[in-house]
Amino acid sequence: MKKSRGRTGRKRKRKHLQDFLDGVNCSHKLEYIKLKKWLKDRGFKDNNLRPAEFWGTGRGLMTTKALQAGDLIISLPERCLLTTSTVLSSCLGGYIGKWKPPVSPLMALCTFLIAEKHAGEKSPWKPYLDVLPKTYTCPVCLDRDVLNLLPEPLRKKAQEQRMMIHELFISSQAFFSSLQPLFAENTGTIFNYSALEWAWCTVNTRTIYMKHPQRECFSLEPDVYALAPYLDLLNHSPNVQVKAAFNKQTRSYEIWTNSQCRKYEEVFICYGPHDNQRLLLEYGFVAMDNPHSSVYVPSDTLLKYFSPLDKQRKANLSILKDHDFLENLTFGWDGPSWRLLTALKLLCLGADEFACWRRTLLGDVVSARNEQQAWNIAAKICHFLIEDTQHVLLQISQWKRNKENLKKHLALVEMLRSEELKILQKSAEILCTLNMATA
């Protein structure tokens, strides 16, 4: 008897540890119970997915049965989806229909989310709104000091996004005011900037692609958004493949897996072959060991290795600009990209080689000297970016000790920069090997 209990105790201990490694089931939490009941009332049939907290990814969905390639992960009925049709059938519909110039589909969804969140208990969408994030970690929401720690290309895109939201907010003031008859409170306090930022991030990070017919009451921007309660708890992995689409026969949005998944493991889907800068910009997270990740070389970093006094530099730059070779120059896990090396080779053309610029852009070898010089400068740029990344990581570690309120955001930028450091160090090894081989 004692031995038997001992074995059972050890089994329980192992099971508890396994639970922690796989994920802690959260389906008993009130907000998920309410969400599942709400979905069931709208025709969603409970399947094998359970909400859980995972050590590596946070909140996600685990499967209670093993999944094989070709299995249906989830089928969410049309009635559960939040689209512009949902918005138009609400009390906002009449106001949107009359407003000129027409609002965009994106703005309609943002307005609906803000209005429903404000309605609180009275909102039929409350069970869904209650499980949405209260805050987001997208770069548009980052503190300005943290934003400055991002790599330059990402920082520029984040600033452009922030400017776009600001312009959206300013240009929507009159439309928000037109909704005043629907609210007891002043619309200015309901539809404030932070409310719009939250709604915009909700739509940007959580919608699935679903094409809707063009309607006259909306502007000409594509109407391709749908918020998918419960389904949007599925996290991204670059290492899985899925098939996702709206099934017109079943009137449901379906996701089918092309990968295997063991029982009680987290179920992943793939948002696309995105690098980490794109994942952080659009979704507010970073994927570790992401095979699609790259480190972008800003054009001013590229040009610091070529003298401004060089008479040919201006002509070379003009060619690169005309042929779109000053953007998306990267280092990856396999070293400098073809685009980066091509741009460097063109900038390294001697006066006697300039006539060969077309051949260079096509990838032809112009001369051994040109090739060697391009590789050498690639190595210098790589080492410069390594030093810059290490400097930022040191700054982050100091700030994490002193700026408690920024810890979560700093940890995210640290993950991005650490991953980029790994890529640059790998690229430096490849360049060192190549330079030794051709020396």
N, C-alpha and C positions, 0 to 999 in steps of 0.2 A: 504493500500500500504506500509506504513512504517513498519508495523508489518511483512508483508511478506518479505520485504528486510532484516529485522533484522534476521528472521529465516534463510534466505538464507545465510546471512553473517556468522551466527553461524555454519551453515552446512559446508560452505567453510572452516572455521577455523578448524572444526573437521576433514574435508577431508584432509586438509594440514597436520594436526598432524598425521592422519592415514597414509598418504603417507610417512611421515618421519619414522614412526614406521615400516611400511612394507618394505620400500626401495624406494630410489629415482631413477626413471626410467632414464636410460642413453642412450636409443636407438637413441636419437637425435644427439649424439656425432658423429663427422665425422669418427673417426676410426671404430665405430660399423656400421655406414651406409656403409662404404667401405667393411667391412668384410662380412656383410649380402649380398651385391651385388655380391661379389666374390664367396660366397657359393652358391648363387642362380644360377650363371653361371655354377657351377659344379653339379647342379641337386638337391641342398638342397631346400626343400619346406618349406617356412616360417610357423612356428607353433605358439604356444601360449606362447613362452618364450621370455622375454625381458631382456637385460642386465640392471643391477641396482646396486646401492651402498647401502649396508645394514649396519645398525649401529653396529651390533655384528660381522659380518663376512667379511665386506668389499665388494669387487666386487663379484657378483653372478648373478643368473638368477631368475627372478620372473615369475609366470604364470599369464596370463590374463584371465584364466578360472579355475574353481575348478577342481581338479584332484581326481579321485577315484582310489581305488586299482584295478590294472589290466589295467590302462591306459598307453598308450605309451607316454613317456616323450619327447623323441627325436629319430630321425632316420637320421643318417648322412651317405650319400652315400660314397661308396668306393673312388670315385674321390676326395673327400674332405680330406681323411686321408693321413697323411705323414708317410710312412713306408720305409723299406729298398728298396722296389721296386721303390719308388719315387727317392731314391738316385741313384740307378743303372741306371735309365732312364735319369738321368741328365748328365752333362758333367763330373761329378766325376766318373761315372760308369766304363769307360775304365781304369782309373787309379787304381780303387779298384780291378778290375778284374785281373790286371797284378801284383799287389803288393804281395810280399812274404816276411815273412809269412803273411797269410791273416789277415785283420783287423777284429775286432769284429763287429757284427750288431750295438751295442751301439756306437762304435767309428765312424762307417759310418754315423749314424744319427747326432752325434755331429759335425762331419766335415761338413756335409750338412748345418746344422743350422748356423755355423760360416761363411761359404762361402756365403750363401744367405743373411745373415745379412749384410755382407760386400758389397754385390752387390747393396744394397739399392733400389733405384727406379727401377732398372733393374730386380729385383727378382720377379718372378711370385707369390711368396709366401709372398710378402710384406704386404698385408692386414692382414695376420695372424701374421707375425712377429711384426707388429706395436702394437698388443694388448697383446703380451707376456710381462711378468714382465721384467723390466730393471735390477732389482736386486732381490736376493732371501734371505730368512731369515732362510735357513737350517743351521744347526750347522757348516757345512764345510765353510760357508761364514762368520761366526761370528768372531769378534775381539778376539784375544787370551785371553784377560782379561775377556771377557764375557764368553768365552768357559770354563774357570776355575770355573765359578759359577754354571755350570751344575752339576747334580748328577753324581757321579763317573762312574757308568756303562754307562751312556749316553755319558759322556765326552770321555771315552775310544773308544766307537764305532765311535764317530765323528772324533776322531784323526785317527782311522783306515781308515775311508772314505777319509779324507784329504790326507793321505799317498797314498791311492789307486789312487786318481786323480793325485797326483804329479807323481807317477810312470807311469801312463797312458800318461801324458804329455811328460815325458822324453823318454819313449819307442816309442812315435809317431813322434818324430822330423824328422826322415828320411822319413817317409811317407808324412808328411806335405811338406817337401822340394821337394818331387817328383811331387807335384801339381803346382810347380812354373810356368810351361808354361801357366797355366790358368789365372795367375794374373800379372798385371803390377807392383804392389807393392811386396816387399819382403814377402814371406810367413811367415817369423819369426815375422813380425809385425802384420800380420792378425791372425795367429793361435798362439796367445800368451796365457799365463797361465790363465789370467782372462777371455778370450774368451772361453777357454775350460771349465773352472769352470761354467760359465753361461750356456753353452750348456749342460753340464752334468746335472746341476740342472734342466734345462728345461725338459730333457728326464726323469730324475728320479722322478720329482714331477708331471708331466703332462701326461705321456703316459698311455694309456689303454692297457689291456692285449689282445693280438691278435696273435695267433700262426701262423707262416709262415713256409713254407717248408725250410729245410736245403739247403743252396747253397754252392757250392765248393769255391766260391770267398770270403766267410766269414769263420772266425774261428768257432770252435765247440760250442761256447756259444749259448744258446737258442736265437732264433730270435722271440721275443714275444712282440715287442713294436709297438705302433701306436700313433702318435700325432693326436688329434681330435679337430680341430678348432671349437670354439663356445661351443661344448659339454664340453670342459675342463674348462669352466667357472662355471660349477656346483660344489658347495661346499659340503663338507662332514658333515654328522651328524651320530653319533653312534645310533640314535634312529629311523632311517628309514630302510626300506628294499627295495632293487631293484633287478631286473633281467637284466643283461647286457651281450650281446654277439653279435658277427657278424652273421647276417642272410644271409646265402648263397643264399636263394631264391631271396631276395630283393637286395642283394649285398650292404647292409648297416649295420652300427653298430647301434644297437638299445638298448635303456634303457626303461624298463617297471617298473612302480612303484607298490609296494605292500602296499603303505601307502596313506592316503588322504592328500590333500593340498588345502587350501582355495584360492580363487581368490586373486590375488595381493600379495600372500605370496611368500617367497623364496622357490624355489624347491631344495631339498637336495637329494644327493645320498650317499651311504655308501661305503667307500673305503675298509672296512673290520673291524673286531672286534679288532681294534688296541688300545693299551694304549697310553697315551699322550707322553711318551718318544719316542715311535715308530713314532707317528704322527709328532713330531718335527724333528726327525732324517731324515725321508723320505720325508716329505712334507713341513716342515717349519712353522707349526702352532700347536696350542693347542686347544682342545675341552673342554669347561667348563662342569662340572658335567658329565664327561665321565664315564659311568658305567663300562667300561673295564680297567679303569686306575689302576695302581699299583705303589707301591714304592719298588724299588729293594734294597735288602740288600747286599752290597759288602762283599765278603768272609773275608776280613781283619776285617771288623766291626763285623761279626759273631764270629770270632775267638778270639777277644780281651777279651771275657768273659770266656775263657778257658785257664788255665795256661799252658804256653809252657813247664813247668816242669812236667806236668802230663804225665806219661809213656804211658798211653793208647791213648793220643791225636793223636799221629802219626798213630797208627793203625786205629783209627776212621776216621781220615782225608783221609787215603788211601781208605777206604771203600766208603766214600762219593764221592771221586773223581772217583773211578772205576764205581760207579753206577750213575754218573752224578747228584749228589745232592749238588754241590757247586755253581751252576748257577740257575738263575730264582727263587730265594728265595724272596718272596714278602709279603708286607702288602697291603690289599685291603680294599674296603668299608666294607667288612664283617670280617675284622680282619686279623691275620696272615694266610698265605696260608698253605695248607696241607704239601707242600714241605718244607717250612721253619720250621714248627713244627716237621716234621719227621727228618730233619737234626739236629735240636736241641736235640731231644730225643736220637738220636744216640750218639751225643757228650756228653750227660748227663748219659750215661750208666755207672753204677758202675762196679768195677772189677769183682764182682760176677754175673753181668748181661751181660757181654760182649758176652757170647756164644749165646745170644738172638738177635744179631744184625740183622739177616735175618727177624725175626718176626717184629722188629722195622720198617724196611724198607717197610714191607707189611702193616703197620698201626696198628699192635696189641699193646695192652697195656701191658707193661712189669712189671711195678710197679707203685703204687700211687706216690712214691717219685720221680721217673723218670718223670712222667707226670707233677707234680707240679714244678719241677726244670726247665723243658723246658718252661712252661708258664711264670715262673718268669723271665727267661733270655729273652724271647720274649718281655716282658714288658720293661726290661732294654734297649734292643736294640731300641725299639719303642721310648722311651723317649730320648735316645741319638740322634736318627734321627730327632726328633722334635726340639731339641735344635740346632742341626746343621742347619736345614732348617730355623729356626727363625734367626739365625746368618747371613745366606746368604741373607735372605730377608731384613734385616737391612742394610747390605752392599749395596744391590741393591738400596734401597731408598736413601742412601747417594750419590751413584754414579749418580743417575738420576738427582740430583740437580747440580752436578759438571761436568758431561760428556754429554753435549748436543748432540754430534755426535753419542753417543751410545744409546740414549733414546729408539729408536724403538726396538733394540735388547734386551736391559735390560728389557723392558716391557714384551717381550715374555718369557724370562727366569723367570720373576716375576710371570707370569700367571702359568707356569709349577710348580714352587716351592710353590705357594699359594694353588694350587689344591692338591699337595702332602702333604702339611701341614694339609689340611682338612682330607685327608685319614688317616694320622698318628694319628690325634687327635681322629678320629672315632675308629681306632684300639685300641688306648690307653683306651678308654671308655670300649670297649668290653673286653679287657684283665683285666681291673680293676674289672669289674662285675664278670668275671669268677674266678679270684683269691679270691675275697670275698666269692664267693659261695663255693669254695673248701677249704677255710682256716679252 
